[in-house]
């Protein structure tokens, strides 16, 4: 085996959490099998009991999962924060601030 769940009956996973912009915490955990996503969240020790993240903030390899989703060896659990601004609104605001100075990367050039 490759170290991911090397002991019989355990699962090794990585959990990451971006607690603030440009700040990412990462931990490797070895949990008894079978383990669920919420087991890893509790085992990391980053959240006080009762202060666990909302289920919508949990994903495994970028795919949203429920807290009771089973874990496999090598899974990467991501605890995400809520978006502050809708991405479409943020893009519009950036465009208004910088204006139409130059054509975009994929703008067509006029034909001669």
KOLMI-879458 format. One record per residue: residue in one letter; x, y, z of N, C-alpha, C in turn. Coordinates in steps of 0.1 Angstrom, whole numbers, padded with zeros to 4 digits, always signed. Layout:
# KOLMI-879458
AXYZXYZXYZ/...
# end
This chain:
# KOLMI-879458
X+0008-0012+0000+0000+0000+0000+0009+0012+0000/X+0003+0024-0003+0011+0036-0005+0010+0046+0007/X+0007+0041+0019+0006+0050+0030-0008+0056+0032/X-0016+0055+0022-0030+0061+0024-0039+0050+0029/X-0040+0050+0043-0048+0039+0049-0039+0027+0051/X-0026+0029+0055-0017+0018+0055-0021+0008+0066/X-0026+0012+0078-0030+0003+0088-0044-0002+0084/X-0046-0015+0087-0059-0021+0084-0070-0013+0092/X-0081-0010+0085-0092-0003+0091-0090+0011+0093/X-0081+0018+0086-0080+0032+0087-0081+0039+0074/X-0084+0052+0074-0085+0059+0061-0076+0072+0063/X-0067+0075+0054-0059+0087+0055-0065+0097+0045/X-0068+0109+0050-0074+0120+0042-0067+0133+0045/X-0069+0142+0036-0064+0156+0038-0076+0165+0039/X-0075+0174+0048-0086+0184+0050-0080+0198+0049/X-0087+0207+0041-0082+0221+0039-0093+0230+0042/X-0089+0242+0048-0099+0252+0051-0093+0266+0049/X-0100+0274+0041-0096+0288+0038-0103+0296+0048/X-0097+0298+0060-0104+0306+0070-0105+0321+0068/X-0096+0326+0060-0096+0340+0056-0090+0341+0042/X-0092+0352+0035-0086+0353+0022-0071+0352+0023/X-0065+0344+0014-0051+0341+0013-0045+0334+0025/X-0054+0327+0032-0050+0319+0044-0056+0306+0043/X-0048+0295+0042-0053+0282+0040-0046+0273+0051/X-0055+0265+0058-0050+0255+0067-0051+0242+0061/X-0042+0233+0063-0042+0220+0057-0037+0210+0068/X-0044+0198+0069-0040+0188+0078-0042+0174+0072/X-0033+0165+0075-0035+0151+0071-0040+0143+0083/X-0051+0136+0081-0057+0129+0092-0058+0114+0089/X-0056+0106+0099-0058+0092+0098-0070+0088+0107/X-0081+0084+0101-0093+0081+0108-0096+0066+0107/X-0103+0061+0118-0108+0047+0117-0118+0045+0106/X-0117+0035+0099-0127+0032+0088-0139+0025+0094/X-0151+0027+0089-0155+0036+0079-0156+0050+0085/X-0152+0060+0078-0152+0074+0083-0161+0082+0073/X-0168+0092+0079-0176+0102+0072-0169+0115+0071/X-0174+0124+0063-0169+0137+0061-0169+0145+0074/X-0180+0144+0081-0181+0152+0094-0172+0146+0105/X-0168+0133+0104-0158+0128+0113-0145+0135+0111/X-0141+0137+0099-0128+0144+0096-0129+0159+0100/X-0140+0165+0098-0142+0179+0103-0140+0180+0118/X-0146+0171+0125-0145+0171+0140-0131+0167+0144/X-0124+0158+0137-0111+0153+0141-0100+0164+0139/X-0102+0173+0130-0092+0183+0127-0090+0192+0138/X-0100+0195+0146-0099+0204+0158-0099+0218+0155/X-0103+0222+0143-0104+0236+0139-0117+0243+0144/X-0127+0235+0146-0140+0240+0149-0145+0236+0163/X-0151+0245+0171-0156+0241+0184-0168+0232+0182/X-0171+0224+0192-0183+0215+0191-0195+0224+0189/X-0204+0221+0180-0215+0229+0177-0213+0240+0167/X-0200+0243+0164-0196+0254+0155-0192+0248+0142/X-0195+0236+0139-0191+0230+0126-0197+0237+0114/X-0190+0237+0103-0195+0244+0091-0208+0239+0086/X-0215+0247+0078-0228+0243+0072-0225+0232+0062/X-0235+0223+0060-0233+0212+0051-0230+0217+0037/X-0235+0229+0033-0232+0234+0019-0218+0238+0018/X-0210+0239+0029-0196+0243+0028-0186+0232+0027/X-0191+0220+0025-0183+0208+0025-0182+0202+0011/X-0170+0199+0007-0168+0192-0006-0156+0182-0005/X-0156+0173-0014-0145+0163-0016-0140+0165-0030/X-0128+0168-0032-0122+0171-0045-0131+0180-0053/X-0136+0191-0047-0143+0201-0054-0158+0198-0056/X-0163+0186-0052-0177+0183-0054-0184+0183-0041/X-0195+0191-0041-0202+0192-0028-0207+0179-0023/X-0206+0177-0010-0210+0164-0004-0218+0167+0009/X-0225+0157+0014-0232+0159+0026-0223+0155+0038/X-0226+0159+0050-0217+0155+0061-0216+0140+0064/X-0226+0133+0059-0225+0118+0062-0220+0110+0050/X-0213+0117+0040-0207+0111+0029-0195+0103+0033/X-0194+0090+0028-0183+0082+0032-0170+0087+0026/X-0159+0085+0033-0145+0089+0028-0138+0077+0024/X-0129+0079+0014-0120+0069+0009-0106+0074+0011/X-0097+0064+0011-0083+0068+0013-0078+0078+0002/X-0071+0088+0006-0066+0098-0003-0076+0109-0006/X-0088+0109-0001-0097+0120-0003-0092+0134+0002/X-0096+0144-0005-0093+0158+0000-0106+0165+0003/X-0108+0168+0016-0120+0174+0021-0117+0189+0021/X-0126+0197+0015-0125+0212+0015-0137+0218+0022/X-0133+0226+0032-0143+0234+0039-0142+0248+0034/X-0153+0252+0027-0153+0265+0020-0161+0276+0028/X-0158+0288+0025-0165+0299+0031-0176+0304+0021/X-0186+0311+0026-0196+0316+0018-0191+0327+0009/X-0196+0329-0003-0191+0340-0011-0196+0353-0006/X-0188+0363-0006-0192+0376-0001-0200+0384-0011/X-0197+0382-0024-0203+0389-0035-0206+0378-0046/X-0217+0380-0052-0220+0371-0064-0210+0374-0074/X-0204+0363-0080-0193+0365-0090-0197+0374-0102/X-0210+0373-0106-0214+0382-0117-0215+0396-0113/X-0219+0399-0101-0219+0413-0096-0205+0418-0095/X-0196+0410-0090-0182+0414-0088-0176+0418-0102/X-0179+0410-0112-0173+0412-0125-0178+0425-0131/X-0191+0428-0129-0197+0440-0134-0191+0452-0127/X-0189+0451-0114-0183+0462-0106-0169+0465-0110/X-0161+0454-0113-0147+0456-0118-0147+0463-0131/X-0156+0459-0140-0157+0465-0153-0160+0480-0152/X-0170+0483-0143-0173+0497-0141-0162+0506-0136/X-0154+0500-0127-0143+0507-0121-0131+0509-0131/X-0128+0499-0139-0117+0500-0148-0121+0505-0162/X-0134+0505-0165-0139+0510-0178-0135+0501-0189/X-0138+0506-0201-0135+0499-0214-0122+0505-0219/X-0111+0504-0213-0098+0510-0217-0093+0503-0230/X-0093+0490-0230-0088+0483-0242-0097+0471-0244/X-0096+0466-0257-0104+0454-0259-0099+0442-0251/X-0108+0433-0248-0105+0422-0240-0096+0412-0247/X-0092+0402-0240-0083+0392-0246-0088+0385-0258/X-0101+0383-0259-0107+0375-0270-0115+0384-0279/X-0113+0397-0278-0120+0407-0287-0115+0405-0301/X-0124+0407-0311-0120+0406-0325-0114+0419-0329/X-0104+0417-0337-0098+0429-0343-0105+0433-0356/X-0106+0446-0359-0113+0449-0372-0106+0444-0384/X-0114+0440-0394-0108+0434-0406-0103+0446-0415/X-0093+0444-0422-0088+0455-0431-0091+0451-0446/
# end
